[in-house]
Amino acid sequence: MLNELFFSSMTALLVCMALIPFLRIVAERFQIMDQPGGRKVHAHAVPRIGGIAFAVGACASIAWWGPKDTTTFSVLLGCGIIVIFGVWDDRVDLGYRTKVVGQLCAALAVVLGGEIWFTTLPFLPDVEVPAWIGMLVTVVFLIGVSNAVNLTDGLDGLAGGLSFLTLSGIAYLAYLSGDSTVLVLAVPFLGAILGFLRYNTYPARIFMGDGGSQLLGFMMGVLAVLLTDSSRGPFSSSLALFLLGLPFLDTLGVTAQRLAEGRSPFVGDRAHIHHKLLKVGLTHYEAVTVIYLIQAGMLGVAYLLRWQSDTLIVPLYLTLVFLVLILFIAAGRGLLSPPTSGAGYVLSNATIARFVNGPWLTDLPIQFLAVTVPLFLIALVFLPSTVPNDVGYVSIGLFAVVLIGLSCSSQVAPYFVRGGLYVGTTFLLYVCEGSRGGPVSAVAMAHNVFFIIAAIMVLLSLRFNQESRFQTTPLDYLMVFMAVTLPLLPEVSADVSHLGVFAAKLVVLFFSFELLLHAFSTRVRQLGLVSLWILFGLGIRILL
């Protein structure tokens, strides 16, 4: 099953990234744009089509790789309904009644079509509630989660990153409980969100729009129901409160602040947690990273409480809600003032560079990567003993695509080169990892030593080489965090831990590619030849 999950995630990621350039043109043509002003923090019009891209990528991957049953069909139908209404809202700015109708139709598609609803409620694990009560609670729950995630979509990369973390936590708990249904539904969305976030981190080139944010909330709600309903698995339904933590808390806090100030809870303002973090002096990057950390902490609490009863989970959550409400109300009344000092919170690269002089930190790391990474990939093509047929055929097709792309203009060629490097390297590393078995050989040891040294050089280049012009983003921190922690998670099998090491190696190579493409922009075609060599080497194996 591990192979199916890997390929479903990659399928969703590649479809999403392939659709985004085309959809950006469509958004400008049909004026599906997010205009600046009011509560918005961006200064220019941005296409709101990211939700369509990752919806198509994730749903197409689920339809192809997932089980062909009523549960899958009903979830895909619900996703389609909520995306259609969301895109409609992005285009003409629907009223809230029409939005709720769309969310209601999507929820009913899942509840009635897939028979997905809470059969038990908190504090009543042994009592099967009447079906109509369970359906009603589930519909209200799904509508609430859809709107909660929609409300958190206020900064570049925020809603997407929060959703990625939440879906990762849900997928991990599903892995622990052996829930294959939740896994095959969650993993494609993880891949699709990563493809979207590459374009959505600050400064964003696309937004997900209401269609995307409502879809993510809806999908997280559906998966939370499937995972935490006591009749389906070992987890309590109250655990969903922590899994969906920050969006719920933010919505509750904003609502409480508006009511305390005598305003309507349905009128938008700049009272959300990301607005408050910006107000106290954090930068865009720092605010998003802090929110990521908060959500990661709540997922950690969900993991620690996974086997606990409702009598512990619910009081802890209510205590947290009470503290959040107090903080929101206090901030709304001006009791939490920002610092008066104009000093930044993060020491800049330029400040650090004053203490470190010499080319051994500014030039040597990037030069090392420029020489060793291409040579390593060229040599690695000879390592795998076998190549799966599907990988070989896809590599042949991509070889032709990249070859055509290299003949295009200098503005277009880098996109083909980047795609060839990313996909070809993923395939190459995948078949190499699968070919290495048994005791650790000298080749395997050298392989691992190279990645350790390359990781150090990447970090030094990011920190000290200003000519690379490649700036890290919260998405990069998120990827590094996931790659490092996955192999260390408790109760993870050797295969999954091995997959985590594989992901960490990919992160090192992907960062290297970005650094080289920025620092050596005049050598893009040479890197394109490396990608052609990789794809040719993988494709020729199945022909021979």
BAKE-149045 format. One record per residue (C-alpha): residue in one letter; x, z, y. Coordinates in steps of 0.05 Angstrom, whole numbers, plus 5000, padded with zeros to 4 digits. Layout:
BEGIN
aXZY;...
END
This chain:
BEGIN
m500050005000;l506050125046;n507349375050;e500249225069;l500449745125;f506949475151;f504548755152;s497748945182;s501349295239;m506048715251;t500348215248;a496448595301;l502648665346;l504547935343;v497447675354;c496648145413;m503147925445;a501747185432;l494847235466;i496847605529;p500347025567;f494346565554;l489247095572;r492847245638;i491446525658;v484246585637;a483447235676;e485846905740;r481346305727;f474946725717;q476847285765;i477347835713;m482048215759;d482848935779;q483048955854;p486949495892;g483650005937;g479650635932;r481951085875;k486750545848;v494250675851;h496549945845;a497749505906;h496148815878;a490748485836;v492248555761;p488848185703;r484148625662;i484848265595;g489448715554;g483549005517;i481448315492;a488548185467;f489348825426;a482148805403;v483048115374;g489848305344;a487448945312;c480748695288;a483648045259;s488948455223;i483748935194;a479348345172;w485248025137;w488848625107;g483349145102;p478149245047;k472148785050;d466649315048;t460849555091;t465050085125;t470149575150;f464649075170;s460749595209;v466849845246;l468849135265;l461748995288;g461749615331;c468449425360;g465948735377;i459749005412;i463449495455;v468748985474;i463448475495;f459948985540;g466649235567;v469048535586;w462248395617;d463149025658;d470148805679;r467248145703;v460948365741;d461549135747;l455549355707;g451349965723;y452250585680;r445550485644;t447749805617;k454450095597;v451050645557;v446550135523;g452749765499;q456050405475;l449550605440;c449049945404;a456250005380;a455150715356;l448850525319;a452449945285;v457350445256;v452350995241;l446850575211;g450949995183;g456850385156;e453251055143;i458751405182;w456352065212;f457752805210;t454453085147;t456853795164;l457854155230;p462854695253;f461555385224;l456955065172;p461854745123;d457454875062;v450854675094;e449053935093;v445353805157;p439353325159;a441452605165;w437952505232;i441653095263;g448352845238;m446852145264;l444752405332;v450952845339;t455452265318;v452351775367;v453052275425;f460152415402;l462151685400;i459151535468;g462752155497;v469551955469;s468751235493;n467551475564;a472852015562;v478351525545;n475651045597;l476251575650;t483551725633;d485550995644;g488451115714;l495950995709;d500150435678;g501150575604;l497051215605;a490851065564;g494750625516;g500151145504;l495151705495;s491251285445;f497651105408;l499451835401;t492452035379;l491851475328;s498751655301;g496452375291;i490052145257;a494051665212;y498952215193;l493352695173;a489952135135;y496552025098;l496952755081;s489752755053;g490452085018;d485051755061;s486551015054;t480450805093;v482751145157;l489850895147;v487950155141;l483550225203;a488450615246;v495150265232;p493149565258;f491049885324;l497850225329;g501349555324;a496549225373;i497349785424;l504849715421;g504248975436;f499849135495;l504149695523;r510049235529;y506248905586;n502649525612;t508150015628;y509650125702;p509349665740;a503849375696;r502948625689;i496148715655;f490849255648;m486549375588;g480149395629;d473749765609;g473249335546;g479949605522;s479250335542;q472250395514;l474450065450;l480250545441;g475751145453;f470450865406;m475550735351;m478751415357;g471851735353;v470051335290;l476651515257;a475852245277;v468952255243;l471651935180;l477652405178;t474553075195;d467753055163;s468053605111;s464153215059;r469452655060;g475953045063;p479353725070;f479253775146;s474154125190;s470253705241;s472454185296;l479553925287;a477253305325;l477253725389;f484853775387;l486053065360;l482252785420;g484953345464;l487153105532;p481652585546;f476353105530;l479753645571;d480853185630;t473552975630;l471153695625;g475853915681;v473853355728;t466453485715;a467254235728;q471054115793;r465853635819;l460154105803;a463854695834;e464654295898;g457354095898;r458553365882;s455552905830;p459652905765;f458452145759;v461751945824;g469051755816;d474652085855;r482052255851;a481052905813;h483852705744;i489953035716;h494352425730;h492252445803;k494053185807;l500953065777;l502352515828;k499852975883;v504753525866;g510653045872;l511752725805;t513451985801;h509251495762;y514051515703;e514452275703;a506852375707;v505651915647;t511252235607;v508552945622;i501652735598;y504652435535;l508153095521;i501653485531;q497853045483;a503553075432;g503253835437;m495753825423;l496853385363;g502053885340;v496854435346;a491954015306;y497253945251;l498554695250;l491154845246;r489354305196;w487654785140;q484755325184;s477355505191;d472755385249;t473056115268;l480256005290;i480155285315;v473955325360;p475855975397;l482955705410;y480055065438;l475055425482;t480655865509;l484555245526;v478354935559;f477355555601;l484555545626;v484154795643;l477554895681;i480655445723;l486655015739;f482354415759;i477754835803;a483755175835;a487054505848;g480654235878;r480454815928;g487654715948;l490155355915;l495754975879;s500154685933;p505654185920;p512854365931;t515454286003;s522354055983;g523453315985;a528453345928;g526752945866;y525853245798;v530352765761;l537652655776;s538651915789;n543551465753;a547451365818;t548452115826;i551252175756;a555651565765;r559351905823;f562352385772;v564351845722;n568951285744;g572150725706;p569750115666;w569850495599;l562750745614;t560050175656;d562849555621;l565449735552;p558649925520;i555049285540;q561048855521;f561349205454;l553949045442;a554948325465;v560248205412;t558148645353;v550548555352;p550547795343;l556247845292;f552648395254;l546247985250;i549947355228;a553347735172;l547048105153;v543647455133;f548147435071;l546248135048;p539048095019;s538847894945;t531747634949;v526847425003;p519247474992;n515746794995;d511146995052;v517047225095;g520846585079;y515046125097;v513646495162;s521046455180;i521045705170;g515145635217;l518346085269;f524845695263;a521245075285;v517645435342;v524145745370;l527745075363;i522444745405;g522645325455;l530145245465;s528944545489;c524244795544;s526144995614;s530545595629;q524445985653;v520745895587;a526445915536;p527746675541;y520746815515;f521946405452;v528746715443;r526047415451;g520447285401;g525346975351;l530047565356;y524648085350;v520847775292;g526947495256;t530748155260;t524748545236;f524148085175;l531648095162;l532248855166;y526048935123;v528648505066;c535548815071;e532749525067;g528649305006;s534749004972;r538949624977;g537450114922;g541050624880;p547151014903;v549850914973;s555150364973;a560850235021;v556749665052;a550850125062;m555250655093;a558350145142;h551249895157;n549050605178;v555450745217;f554350105257;f547450335278;i549951015299;i555350715342;a550550185370;a545550725388;i550951095427;m552950455464;v545650305480;l544750995511;l551250925552;s549050235576;l542250475596;r545251055634;f551250755669;n550949995671;q547049785733;e548049035720;s543549045659;r537549165706;f533749415645;q529950045662;t527150515611;t519650665612;p515151195581;l513750695526;d521150695508;y521151455505;l514951425462;m518050935413;v524551335407;f520551975397;m516351665342;a522351345307;v526351995308;t520752465287;l517452045232;p522952155180;l522952905196;l515453035189;p513553535134;e510753275068;v512952565082;s514752185019;a521551845011;d518351165022;v515251365088;s521551725110;h525451095094;l520550705137;g522051185195;v529551035188;f527850295187;a523750385252;a529550755285;k534350185269;l529449685297;v528950085362;v536550065369;l536649305359;f530749175405;f533949575461;s540449195449;f536648535456;e533448735522;l540148975550;l543648325530;l538147875555;h538448215623;a545948305629;f547647615603;s541947185628;t546346565628;r547546635553;v540346635530;r541245995489;q547046305451;l542546885431;g537346355413;l542346055364;v543046745332;s535546785323;l535446085293;w540946285244;i536946895222;l530446505212;f534145935177;g537746415131;l531246745110;g527446095102;i532745725062;r532746255008;i525746074983;l527445324986;l533645424944;
END
